[in-house]
Amino acid sequence: MRDHLHLFIFMLHFSTGCIVSNGQQTIEITGYTGGSVVLPCSCADPQSTATTFTWEFEHGNQWFQVLQNEKYSGRSELFIEHSPTNLSLLITDLRTNDQGYYKCLTEPNTVIYVQLKVKGCDFVENRKTVAVTGYSGESVVLPCSCTELLAKPEQIQWLYFTENNYKEIYPNEQIESHKNRVKLLNPNTPGNLSLQISALSTEDQGHYQCYVSSQQVVFFSLHVLQVEEPPHVHTISLTTHQSSHQTQDPTTSQLQLTELITPNQHHTPYDVFILLGVFFSVILLALLAFICWRCRGGRNDKKVTTDPEELKREQDNQDDVTYSAVVHVKTASTPAHTHNDPEEFTEYARINVKR
């Protein structure tokens, strides 16, 4: 009797089929253009099996089957193949016209409604002109992004104004001058549409457009400047002409240490050391010449004073003078019978003696 009861319950359960969870309710789901979304639908009883079910979408107050509509061809997928009770629907590469109402309908006429909202790409600087400056030989980024970074536009075009018309440079490179030099700055972020241009030249300057639709477009004015070459330091040799008996005056000689040259000229550290050695040698010689000049001038200076005591001390310090008596005898030539006393006179000689 118990076995028959279990069999009856099983047959009753099988006959009822799949009753969806949250039946007769409306679920709101939000997706982004270019992304994917899952519309949930599953059986309330995990042991039940859905023999038949459909997904339908509303258009013009009418319902159409999703899986049989060309609009969703290649963009829709069911999960029932992996789980018999999971009736959810996956829609990829979302578009703005995918927005609307959907319903999951099972065999016993139980239904669940899903309201899908799709957010598209709205430009941050929509319909504005952005000025950008770049430098020749370098790269530049033209910034363009959606307010929702997860929203990828259905199409994106970068245009360049040339020959009185806008021509596409991304993703299709219609201009030879921009080939292999343009790419999206961050392709992993769907809403970041900024364009990077490498190896800039003055010919790249002009007007650009980040274009999604006639309602979503950003204008750019690119100005390219020439990069000034930085000055390079070049060492020069120094030659000093100087006689053996004369020291060069440092105030009359000027040393030119550096000069600007073209970028193709170079110098070596060895030349720098030689230049510094010569420079400091000349400075040292000039310093010695200045010291000698000062010493020579000090010796030639005479001290003048009118102080009587100072004059007296100078007089005492003068050389001492001694005198020695030198006796000269002068005899006259007279006859022998005549006897006269010799005439004597004394002369003093001055002798200077230094202390």
TAPE-V756273 format. One record per helix or strand. SS is the DSSP state (A for helix, B for strand). FROM is the first residue (numbers start at 1). TO is the last residue. If there is no record, write none. Layout:
{{SS/FROM/TO} {SS/FROM/TO}}
//
This chain:
{{A/2/16} {B/20/20} {B/26/32} {B/37/39} {B/42/43} {B/53/59} {B/62/65} {A/70/72} {B/76/78} {B/86/86} {B/89/91} {A/96/98} {B/100/106} {B/111/119} {B/123/123} {B/129/135} {B/140/142} {B/145/146} {B/157/162} {B/165/170} {A/176/178} {B/182/184} {B/192/192} {B/195/197} {A/202/204} {B/206/211} {B/217/225} {B/232/235} {B/258/261} {A/269/300} {A/308/316} {B/320/330} {B/343/353}}
//
